[in-house]
Amino acid sequence: MAGRWRDGRGRLIVHGEDVGDDSYSGNDGDSDGAVVAVPRVVPLELATSYRARAKGLLGRDGIDGALLLSPANSIHTFRMRIPIDVAYLDRHLRVLAVVTMRPGRLGRPRLRSRHVLEAAAGAMAGWGVRAGVRVEVVEGE
């Protein structure tokens, strides 16, 4: 369940799945194709105050990791310089949807969304962030 966070830095833990990767399965090299949960850790910026949420990624040329806007159920990319991936999260930090938005767009509000995660376009697919996946937020570094 989501906590009450403060502006700052932290880590995003993505609880995803990989298929048949012996380096994580703990077996001796005989891959049986089993599905193994592999959490991914991503650097995270937290934007929880009105001011930090309003600024978001405006004026940046990129981001190392992800930015969490909380509370939020929609975003826009007006005055942004880069396309971004946007993940809408429910109150239990489960991903409802992931979309890629170009600069100058208005995202539609998601009714069950309580938090919005932003990252450079294409990054979320590499982290395994997709609808149904659960993420975890750890404050501090």
Secondary structure as GFF3:
##gff-version 3
##sequence-region A 1 141
A	DSSP	beta_strand	8	19	.	.	.	ID=ss1
A	DSSP	alpha_helix	22	25	.	.	.	ID=ss2
A	DSSP	beta_strand	35	47	.	.	.	ID=ss3
A	DSSP	alpha_helix	50	55	.	.	.	ID=ss4
A	DSSP	beta_strand	66	69	.	.	.	ID=ss5
A	DSSP	beta_strand	84	89	.	.	.	ID=ss6
A	DSSP	beta_strand	95	101	.	.	.	ID=ss7
A	DSSP	beta_strand	115	120	.	.	.	ID=ss8
A	DSSP	alpha_helix	123	127	.	.	.	ID=ss9
A	DSSP	beta_strand	134	139	.	.	.	ID=ss10
###
